[in-house]
Amino acid sequence: MRPSPSLWLGCLLMSTAVSIAQPREQVLRGAQVNERAVIELLSVEAPQAPVDSALRGFGPAVRAPMDRAAHGGPGKASLLITFPTDSAELPAESKMAIDVVGRALQSDKLAGLSFKVEGHADPRGSAERNFVLSQERAEAVVNYLVSHHGILSERLTSVGKGSAELLDSKHPDAPENRRVTIVTGRN
């Protein structure tokens, strides 16, 4: 018995959707927050694309298309930087993680780049309070980077995301929903 065309098409679409699904965003925590990892994730410069060998020697070099994700970082690093409940005060363990970020932002590889610091909150509390709290937390990280690491304030922008972008929607109060994400831009 042959499968119906609609069943075959449905299976094909499902397998394609699974194969192109985005991987779950990695949240660096504890010992994973190191300079090398942060630099790698925030780096967006990819090496020069290889010359297409079929066109070598015939006029100007033509570069083959590149997959940026395979050569440079995603330009985004999510860090588990926690805060006390209903507070934007940085505890000591969070400061240690931000110290690593500060050193990474001073690296040659990240020079000339600007960064958006996004604060996230879990959905406990009102949406309005979570938005304000996430903005205050992002500002606390930016202020710490500027005051303790000499990062130019022009390179950093703070953005509150509230609880709109949960990483673990099955467990709304999961720690990875209370994170700081740093997104790379260009100056």
N, C-alpha and C positions, 0 to 999 in steps of 0.2 A: 504494500500500500504506500503510495507516494504522499508526502506531506503537502498540505495545501499551500499555494503560493503565499497567502497571507501569513500562515504560520512560519514559513521559511523566512519571509521578509521581517517578521517580528523578531525572530531569533537573531537574524543578522544585525538588526538595529540595536538590540540589547547588547550583543557582544561588542559592537562598535562603540557604544556608549560606555561600556565598562573599560574598554581599552584606551579611550581618550579622556577618561575621568581624571580630574586634577588630583594629585596626591594630597593627603591631609597636611596642612601646614605644620611644620615642625616648630615646637616651642622649646628653646634652649633653657635648661634649668640646671642649677647647681654647677658641677664641674664641667658641664657642656659649655658654659659661658666662659670662653677663653678668647684671647685676642685673635688667634688664627681663625677660629670658627666665625667670629663676628666679621672680620675682614672679608673672609670668603663669601659670606652671605650678602654683605652690603656692596661688594664689588660688582660693578656693572660693565667694566671694560673687558671686552673679549679680545683675544689675539687676532691679528690680521687674518682674514679669510685666505685659504689656499688658492693659488692661481688655477683656473680650470685648464687642465693639461691639453684638452682638445684645441684650445685657443692660444697656447704658448707659442711665441715667436711671430704672431700675426698682429702687429700693432700693439696698442697699449694693453697691459695686463688686465684681464677681466677676472674679477673676483667671484668665486662661487658663493652662493647664498650660505649663510651661517645659521646655526641654531644657537642663539645667545645662551640659552639655559645650559647647553652642553659645555660652554667655554667660559662664561662669566657667572657670577652669582646672580641670584634672582633680584638683588637690590632690595631685599626685605629680610629683616631678622625679628622674630618674635621672641621675647625674653620673659621668663617668669619672674617678674619683679613685683613682689607682693607688698601690700600696704595693710595696716591695721583696718579693721572694719570701719567704714564710714569716715576714713581719714586719708589725707594726702601727704602725711608725714612719712618720710623715708626711713624705714628701720635699717639697722646696721647691715644685715645680710643683703638687703637690696642695694645699699651703697657700694658694697663690694662688687656686685655685678655691674653696676653703672661705672665703677672705676675701670673695669675691663673694657667697657664700651668707650670710655673716654680715651684710653690709650689706643684703642683701635682707630678711633676717629682722627687721631693725630698721625696715623701711619701715612707713608708716601702714597700708598695705593688708594687711599680714600681722600687724599688732598684734592681740593678743587670741586668736591661734591658737597651738596647740601642735603639735609635730612629732615624728614617729617617724623616727629615723635608722636605716635598715636597711643592714647590711653584707652583702655577697655575696661569694662566693669561687668560683673555678672548681673542677672536681672533682679536680684533681691533689692527691694526698695522701689521707689517710683522711677519712671523713665526720666523724668526731669532731674531728679536728684542724681541718678546714675550718670546722666550726661554731664552735669556740673562736676561731679566727683571725678569722672574720667578726664575731663579737661584740666582740673586741678592737679591730678596725678601726672599727666603729660607735662604740665608746666613745672612741676617739682623736679622731674627728671632733667628737663632742659636747664632749669636754674642751677641744678647741681653740676651738670656738665660744663656750664659757663663758669661758675664760681670756683670749682675745684680742679678743673682740667684746662681752663683757658680756651675752651672751644669758642670761636666767635659766634655771638648770638645770631648774626646774619646767616649762619649756616644751618640754624635749627628753627623749626616751626613746631609748635605744640598744637595738637588736634585732639579733642575729646570725641570718642565714638560711642559713649554710653554702653548699652548692652546690645547694640544692634548686630554685632558680628561675633557671635558665639562660636568658639571652636568645637565645643562639646555640647551640642544642643540636647543630647539625651540626659546630661547631668549639668543643669544650668548653674549650679553652685561650684562646679569643678574649678580648681585653681587656674587652669589654662584660659578660662574665660576672663580672669582678672590679670591681664598682661599688659605689657608695653610692646608695641611694634614700632620698629624703626624702618622707614622706607627711604630709599636713596633717590635723590633728584640731582639735577645739575645746576651749578651756579651760573 
